[in-house]
Amino acid sequence: MTRKRLWMNRISGIVCLLLWIAFIIFLSGTTGKIAGMALGIMLLVAVIYNLYLPKEVSTHLIIPAYAQKEEKITGRLCISNTGVFPVLSGKVFLQVKKTISGEQEMFSMNIRAAGRKNGAAAFVIDSEYMGFLKITILKVELYSFFGCMKKVTYINQEKVVMVLPQTTELHFPVQNSGVACSFFDEEQSGKKGNGPGEYFGIRPYVDGDPMKLIHWKLTGKTDEYMVKEVEVPMMRMPLIFLETRVEKQDAAMIDGLLEAFFSISQHMAQERQKHCLCWWDKKTDGWNFYSVENVVQLEEVYAHVFQSMFFSQGNATIDSFEKERKEQFSEVIYITEYWKEKEAVFDDWNLTLLLERREARKEEGEAFVPYLFSVETLGEDIDRILTAYRSADYGA
């Protein structure tokens, strides 16, 4: 309601009140007096309500902290009216923002609450994509009779929901040991002294552990098989690299990149393959590196990735990574939507998985082997690509 319209409503209300007073004076007789008194009382109540809108009204947002991708998120807006006057008409304005793409939308809800009573209104939000949803109560507007008066209270109360990814089950072969730090072959064996920062841990024997790792002296002392666990330095781990530079801020496309990123990491973690995750964080203008050994550690990374910012201006971060960091890792899997030959090769909804062939590092311009995969057949495509990549016949 505009300020001009509000004042027009106020003036019209005062004019109506004066006309009713004149009408009561004009009428004569008992019937006219009774009718006039009743109408006068009604107008008096309306005027009082217009002048004294409910002031002791508070709102509270209740919403789950976590949700699964593609499920409905149900929230409740609680209204508490501790005043005497009822809330006959009002609106609450809310904003929902998707942090991954920056998209946001606003909607409003009608509210009512009797005097000294509490009320609630439910709403439903779609969680189509993974990431954070920020839900904010912006303001509350309370209206009087005939809309003559309006009271606005700015709330700015925020709640955050983390929408967890819906990862795809993968089956490509992985080296199932902390000893073999190479993802695609067994050239490096994790022997003591193979790299800086390496050390041995001790843990109980688990079915499937190689017999050569048994710590015989400690086993004799404890009467329990104990195994030496080789900790692989980060720089000798395989790396999964997420490109955060995108062509456009499209939530569906970014969601596809993240699904591939998390799905590959989850499969490697389930197979006990230690690996590293990396991406460029635009907010801090720095690299983020996280070592992942199991699914629990991967789940801890979710929030860090969701808080990072995808951007569409500037150069691809792959270029900087190639110059600064790539030699620190045994192999690199690049997950990206951006590629130099994109205009001629790629369709809009295809994503790119770039693999760095170790034997091609020495030859200029051949470090990347690009593969396309589709969001609709993500699991099937990635399994096919990575299985072929690890094959001994690959590139023959």
Secondary structure as GFF3:
##gff-version 3
##sequence-region A 1 396
A	DSSP	alpha_helix	3	26	.	.	.	ID=ss1
A	DSSP	alpha_helix	30	51	.	.	.	ID=ss2
A	DSSP	beta_strand	57	62	.	.	.	ID=ss3
A	DSSP	beta_strand	66	68	.	.	.	ID=ss4
A	DSSP	beta_strand	72	81	.	.	.	ID=ss5
A	DSSP	beta_strand	87	98	.	.	.	ID=ss6
A	DSSP	beta_strand	104	113	.	.	.	ID=ss7
A	DSSP	beta_strand	117	126	.	.	.	ID=ss8
A	DSSP	beta_strand	131	143	.	.	.	ID=ss9
A	DSSP	three_ten_helix	145	147	.	.	.	ID=ss10
A	DSSP	beta_strand	150	164	.	.	.	ID=ss11
A	DSSP	beta_strand	199	204	.	.	.	ID=ss12
A	DSSP	three_ten_helix	211	213	.	.	.	ID=ss13
A	DSSP	alpha_helix	216	222	.	.	.	ID=ss14
A	DSSP	beta_strand	226	231	.	.	.	ID=ss15
A	DSSP	three_ten_helix	234	236	.	.	.	ID=ss16
A	DSSP	beta_strand	239	242	.	.	.	ID=ss17
A	DSSP	alpha_helix	251	270	.	.	.	ID=ss18
A	DSSP	beta_strand	275	281	.	.	.	ID=ss19
A	DSSP	beta_strand	286	292	.	.	.	ID=ss20
A	DSSP	alpha_helix	295	307	.	.	.	ID=ss21
A	DSSP	alpha_helix	317	324	.	.	.	ID=ss22
A	DSSP	three_ten_helix	326	328	.	.	.	ID=ss23
A	DSSP	beta_strand	332	336	.	.	.	ID=ss24
A	DSSP	alpha_helix	342	345	.	.	.	ID=ss25
A	DSSP	beta_strand	350	356	.	.	.	ID=ss26
A	DSSP	three_ten_helix	358	360	.	.	.	ID=ss27
A	DSSP	beta_strand	368	374	.	.	.	ID=ss28
A	DSSP	alpha_helix	378	390	.	.	.	ID=ss29
###
